């Protein structure tokens, strides 16, 4: 049910029956290693291309989530997924493996919460009983497609971010035990004219702020409602800008509850510049770390605000600025 | 509400308040020229790149649909769109222009009906009052991205298809007059091992057949229920294969009601090999031609089965076969 301008309230509160996170070798050295279900020592996952490795991670995340819920592939009625690869091949080839009716989505790094929003809508509207939503990214596959092959060793500015090698998936159902999705705020495209692909955090921060403001306005609640409000992958630079913008707009989020998946995932000594990014960042941190903390009773209500930069190498080459978006999903236990 | 395994029945029957189709110079010489709202003589639409021309077509289709319904951009609560460009930039940049909360989707040429299915679900579940769904493609932008720049003059086999330069959009609402969306069957990924990107019709035909069968099984009706059953862009080659496969599976669709958007859009003498293709094919033919015929009273019930080939140039280069999908939407007046 629509509340306000852009927030869906899920009256039946769809249940996250299970979730899984898969990561690469760099994530295994990170801050949240313990929250991953599967960690790979090999960046290639034994595949002959980084693209196939990315797909394999997503397959593993989905299969793990299905297994953890005690379900089978055949029980899954719909699969919703997105990723950064051209024509979202990681998601579509995973859909072939899963075999369920499939809705491909693209919201760049916001795909994780776009997928969870739609999956929740399907369950809440009785259009499905069991839905799997997933998202993934692979550092080397992304560098190759969006920037330069890593072999070039090109230098990056401190505002740049490190694409997470990771995948996350949830299995959503109508009944059962687990954290529940209570609402989703679908974001508008916000473009402040930034065109530097090495400063995505700054480009995406206004989109995150726009969606966060919309969420609290639509639901008529304030930030104290949540134990954690986490942006997707703004990194250090973008997260600071988002905090400043929120204060400017009169919305004070206490710093102890306001965080960012891209800041949390790596250790300070890891050379990730401003922090982590990619569809796999908010997907693995939410579906691994945050949901684990909820299940342990450490967190009761969280708001995940996944951010996405909707440009392509082509739009950048054609001197376009970066249109950005953020979708926020509220999860409660 | 889910019926059977993969079909949503929309109890409130969301109304198509308006629709619009935009085409290029080649479409202006085609079979359905009269059904386009806007036809461009200039393949560039006065832009400095084919990508920007594609985006402009989609913007025009959306703006025209909004105008025809007597609405304003500000009335649109959600915008759902997909296209073939890497990172669906045509849709995302159009979302920036429209300004509504945005859900980016990717189902290759099935994006038109994936978008209409989701838009209908949003309206039916009271998650929105007014939603615009769109899709587009541009022949030269697609050739450049997926094949060779047109300047190379590369030869094509007779099984190849011609990407439509076109865009289509609908404005869906809860109340009002117009054709109504009654159900949607979401397709599974079907991959029969075909890897020739110059024979997409043959690759996609089994996916179309799978979804058509699922539609009739889930709703427990037979093909005679419809005045027209149109596949998205199988072309001559794929459409013949689909017809044969359906007969093999015991589902006889009378040839006089079974057609294909990619066959209908161009004249026989136009050099399009097997027929039209691209997200703009089923979008412009459905949102222009078919809906016009419904409004004139010539058709009462139609089923549009938009087909999509979910590969990328990268997956082809890596010797993967082509995973295909089809989503079917039933429209009645």
Interface residues (C-beta under 8 A of the other chain):
Chain A: X1 X2 X5 X6 X8 X48 X49 X51 X52 X77 X78 X82 X84 X85 X86 X87 X88 X89 X92 X93 X95 X96 X99 X100 X101 X102 X103 X104 X105 X106 X107 X108 X114 X118 X121 X122 X124 X125 X126 X127 X128 X129 X145 X186 X187 X188 X189 X191 X310 X311 X312 X313 X314 X315 X318 X320 X323 X325
Chain B: X1 X2 X5 X6 X8 X48 X49 X51 X52 X77 X78 X82 X84 X85 X86 X87 X88 X89 X92 X93 X95 X96 X99 X100 X101 X102 X103 X104 X105 X106 X107 X108 X114 X118 X121 X122 X124 X125 X126 X127 X128 X129 X145 X186 X187 X188 X189 X191 X310 X311 X312 X313 X314 X315 X318 X320 X323 X325
